[in-house]
Amino acid sequence: MPTQQQMLTAITTLQSLSNFYRPIYLFRYDDRSKEIFIIAGERENVEITIFANGERRHRINE
């Protein structure tokens, strides 16, 4: 189960992507790593990982 911080960060991240009309292709919570993973962007090139403490890491693949 995601932490409260993860859920809040996920909601604000997904809302921001939606506000900028960015397609969201994958939203997944991994029970093993306890992380939320999002793939978004026109070319599916934006990867976002949200850690248990609510911090997130962005990676943009060219």
C-alpha positions as CSV (number, residue, x, y, z in Angstrom):
1,M,0.0,0.0,0.0
2,P,1.4,3.4,-0.9
3,T,2.3,5.8,1.9
4,Q,0.3,9.0,2.5
5,Q,3.2,11.1,1.1
6,Q,3.4,8.9,-2.0
7,M,-0.3,9.3,-2.7
8,L,-0.2,13.1,-2.3
9,T,2.9,13.4,-4.6
10,A,1.3,11.0,-7.1
11,I,-1.9,13.1,-7.2
12,T,-0.1,16.4,-7.7
13,T,2.3,14.9,-10.3
14,L,-0.6,13.3,-12.3
15,Q,-2.6,16.6,-12.1
16,S,0.4,18.5,-13.4
17,L,0.9,16.2,-16.3
18,S,-2.8,16.4,-17.1
19,N,-2.8,20.2,-16.9
20,F,-0.1,20.3,-19.5
21,Y,-2.0,17.9,-21.7
22,R,0.7,15.2,-21.4
23,P,-0.5,11.6,-22.0
24,I,-0.1,9.2,-19.1
25,Y,0.7,5.7,-20.3
26,L,1.5,3.8,-17.1
27,F,0.8,4.3,-13.4
28,R,1.9,1.4,-11.2
29,Y,2.7,0.7,-7.6
30,D,5.3,-1.9,-7.1
31,D,4.8,-3.9,-3.8
32,R,8.4,-5.2,-3.8
33,S,10.2,-1.9,-4.1
34,K,7.4,0.2,-2.5
35,E,7.6,2.7,-5.3
36,I,5.1,4.3,-7.7
37,F,6.2,4.4,-11.3
38,I,4.7,6.7,-14.0
39,I,5.5,6.8,-17.8
40,A,4.2,9.8,-19.6
41,G,4.8,12.2,-22.5
42,E,4.1,12.3,-26.2
43,R,6.8,9.7,-26.9
44,E,6.5,7.9,-23.6
45,N,9.9,9.4,-22.7
46,V,9.1,10.8,-19.2
47,E,9.7,8.4,-16.4
48,I,8.8,9.4,-12.8
49,T,9.5,7.4,-9.7
50,I,7.9,8.3,-6.4
51,F,9.6,6.9,-3.4
52,A,8.0,6.0,0.0
53,N,9.0,9.3,1.6
54,G,7.1,11.2,-1.2
55,E,10.2,12.4,-3.1
56,R,10.2,11.9,-6.8
57,R,12.8,11.4,-9.5
58,H,12.2,12.5,-13.1
59,R,14.0,11.0,-16.0
60,I,13.5,12.3,-19.6
61,N,14.8,9.9,-22.3
62,E,15.6,11.6,-25.6
